[in-house]
Every structure is written in C-alpha cells, then in structure tokens.
Amino acid sequence: MGAALPTFTRDQVVRLWMSRQGLTAPRGSTPLTQETFVDHLERTGALQLDSVNVLDRAHYLTLWSRFGAFDRSQVDRWVYEDRAAYEYWGHEASILPLSHLPIGRRRMKRFPPESWTGRSWWERFSTSTGSKRRVLKRLREEGTLESTDFETREEAGDGNGSAWELKEDKRSLKLLWHDGRIGISDRRHFRCVYDIAERIYPEGPAASFAEYEDSWLLLALSGNGIAPERHMQNYMTGPALKAPARKKVIARNLKKGRIVEVKVVGVRGPCYALPELLDDIDDLPQPTGTNLICPFDSFLWQRKRAEELLKFKYTIEIYVPASKRQYGYYVLPILHEGRLVGRLDPKLHRDQGLLQIKALHLEPGFEPTAGFIGELGEAIESLAEFVDANDIRMPHSWMGALG
C-alpha cells in the first residue's frame, strides 16, 4: 500500500487561500508599492479588468481591498510606462505580471485556441486580411490609436477609409490584440490605446505548448493554495482547458513533482497543491479584519469554491433583470475574519458626491458583534473616501447601528 496522503482541515485550506489572495490581514496593513503590486499579480495570477463603473473599475477595487486607498495614476504608470505588467487575457481581460508574458505569447501564436468555447464566435467576428493590414499600417505611421479613431468622421474628410472599412477595422483591433500583433499601450478614461506589439512588449520567447497548458494548473494553485480540479476550472481562462486536457495536465505535473495530491477533510475528491506552499501551512495566521470584495476579485473567480469552502453562494446579478435580482446590481460580499458573512449593494452618485448603500444583507446564522459593526462602518467609510464620496447614505435600518 502507498503512503497515506497528507491531510488538511478545511480551516487550514481557507487560511492558505486567504494568504495567497492577500486577504489575511486588515486592509492597508501592507502599503501598495510596485513590488507589492507585482507580488500580488504573481501570487493570484492576474487582476481582472471590467468596464462596469458603479463604484470604480474592478482592478482598482481589488487592490483597494488589500492595500487601502492609493494613487490610481501610480498603478497606471507601473503598467503602461514602467511595463512592470501588461494587458492581455488571463482571467478574461486582465493585467498580468510581465513574467507571464511567455505564456501570453503562446496564446497569441495559437489564437483562437482549439479548446476555447468562444472559437466559433470569433470566427464569425473575423475580418479580412486587408482590414488587418490597414490597421497595422495606420498604427505604424500614425502612432497610438483608440477604437474611436476607427469611427466614421465624414465631416473630417480624413481619408482613412469608408464607413464600412472603418467598422471592420475597429473589429480588427481586438483580433490583432488577441493574436499579439498589437498591444494595449495605455488607457484614456478606460478606453484602450493600441500600438504595434514591438513598441510595447519586450523581446523574448514564447512558452512551449506544454508550459502554456501547465499554467492553467500552476497559476490556479498559486492563487488558491489547495484545490480540487473543479475549483481550478476557469480560474484562469487563458488557457481554458477541456476535461481530458485538464486531467492530462494534472497527471503530468504529479509525475514531475511540481504538484502533490492531498486530502482535505470534508471536501469531495482528490485535491492538489504546490508542495512549497505546504511548508508553513501550520504557521499561517487566522484571517482578521472586515473587508468588502469586488464582484470581479480573483478571490471569487471560482464561485463554486466559495460555496463549498465558505458556504457562500454568490451570483453576479448585473445581467439579471432588476425584478428578479435577489440582492442587487453590483453586490460586494462582506469578508469578516475569514468568513463571507454578508452582502452590500452600493451605488456611487458622482454628481452628488454620495455613496448610497441601497441594501445590506447578512448571512443566515451570522450574529453581528459590536466589533464587526464598527469594522464594517470603517470599511464603508474607507470605500467612500477611495471613490471620492463626501457623504454616505445607509439603509434606514442600519443607520443607528453603523452611526
């Protein structure tokens, strides 16, 4: 008989998960520097980008949850001027550490990937060779361009093509970004600014196809600590592997000793871990503090994991009709001492400088203490300051409790 598998408790798994996600200590315990920014990207794999701006952009909110208030322009400089990170596909569109560029290059060379469920959609989205050539020619000759530079401007008479050509060329921008011939050089009011790839990405190799596939597993375990296969599925969607490929990758990395199989009490099926992350697992502190988590935070990329380990079922209800929403449009889960204990539905009224908390729901069975109420109030105040709100409006039933 083989040796018994290393066995861990659910509490140990959660503490390691929180540690890898940077959520063990109260918000702001570590200052945000270029070093800690890159470290966060390395550990979690990526910062997801999203256009929804109910409060702030998703990548800024994700960083705020760890580091507290910071200068957004400084983060932009690290990405778009210092090139300490780059934009590409990680978990959806993401900011990725520069060390992961070889993985990105392999995806660029194989775009659209065979395993991608959206492949047929992209084939219908495809544009002509002539359109791609026009876009590349304009970027080389004119410098950086936004998608708005490929919209019809009849009154300008700029000679950049017909309305039909401009519409096709606008689609070509996204396709050329995906296959690595152009990159995102900057953002202006969150709009992508494109340039040819050689003016953005440093020279270097592409990962092998095996290394590209392995990144699905290794990055998911870096961000989660210990996980069964189902908790790693779709953590990183570049690459997105089908079930047979996932099993092959797991078997290959077990054989090479890059990962180990472990058992978790109360968690179904085999679990896996990076062996180096298990050395200090007994010394990890119990998470402290109360925090608000962005819907697109890497902590919630695999919502099945939150449901199984923390008994917290979470759905982003942005695309749910208003009449059918259970909790709200842009709900922030409330993290308290390593547990997801509630949900907060905020709305920033920028013209009034007002942060409105439309609803606040606590999980069944959770009894708020005075300490929790005080920490939640502080978290809401910190969020208001970060999004430049001068006033906070709470639900009437909570106004007295939170002051």
HELIX and SHEET records of a PDB file:
HELIX    1   1 ARG A   10  GLN A   21  1                                  12    
HELIX    2   2 GLN A   34  THR A   44  1                                  11    
HELIX    3   3 ALA A   58  PHE A   67  1                                  10    
HELIX    4   4 ARG A   72  TYR A   80  1                                   9    
HELIX    5   5 LEU A   98  HIS A  100  5                                   3    
HELIX    6   6 LEU A  101  LYS A  109  1                                   9    
HELIX    7   7 ARG A  119  PHE A  125  1                                   7    
HELIX    8   8 THR A  129  GLU A  142  1                                  14    
HELIX    9   9 SER A  147  PHE A  150  5                                   4    
HELIX   10  10 ALA A  163  HIS A  178  1                                  16    
HELIX   11  11 ALA A  197  ARG A  199  5                                   3    
HELIX   12  12 PHE A  209  ASN A  224  1                                  16    
HELIX   13  13 GLU A  229  MET A  232  1                                   4    
HELIX   14  14 ALA A  243  LYS A  255  1                                  13    
HELIX   15  15 PRO A  275  LEU A  277  5                                   3    
HELIX   16  16 ILE A  281  ASP A  283  5                                   3    
HELIX   17  17 SER A  298  LEU A  300  5                                   3    
HELIX   18  18 ARG A  303  LEU A  310  1                                   8    
HELIX   19  19 ALA A  322  LYS A  324  5                                   3    
HELIX   20  20 ALA A  370  PHE A  386  1                                  17    
HELIX   21  21 HIS A  396  LEU A  402  1                                   7    
SHEET    1   A 4 THR A   7  PHE A   8  0                                        
SHEET    2   A 4 VAL A 260  VAL A 264  1                                        
SHEET    3   A 4 CYS A 271  ALA A 273 -1                                        
SHEET    4   A 4 ILE A 226  PRO A 228 -1                                        
SHEET    1   B 3 LEU A  47  GLN A  48  0                                        
SHEET    2   B 3 ALA A  93  PRO A  97 -1                                        
SHEET    3   B 3 ALA A  85  TRP A  89 -1                                        
SHEET    1   C 3 LEU A 145  GLU A 146  0                                        
SHEET    2   C 3 ARG A 191  ILE A 196 -1                                        
SHEET    3   C 3 ILE A 182  ARG A 188 -1                                        
SHEET    1   D 5 THR A 290  LEU A 292  0                                        
SHEET    2   D 5 LEU A 332  HIS A 336 -1                                        
SHEET    3   D 5 ARG A 339  HIS A 349 -1                                        
SHEET    4   D 5 LEU A 354  LEU A 362 -1                                        
SHEET    5   D 5 ASP A 391  ARG A 393  1                                        
END                                                                             
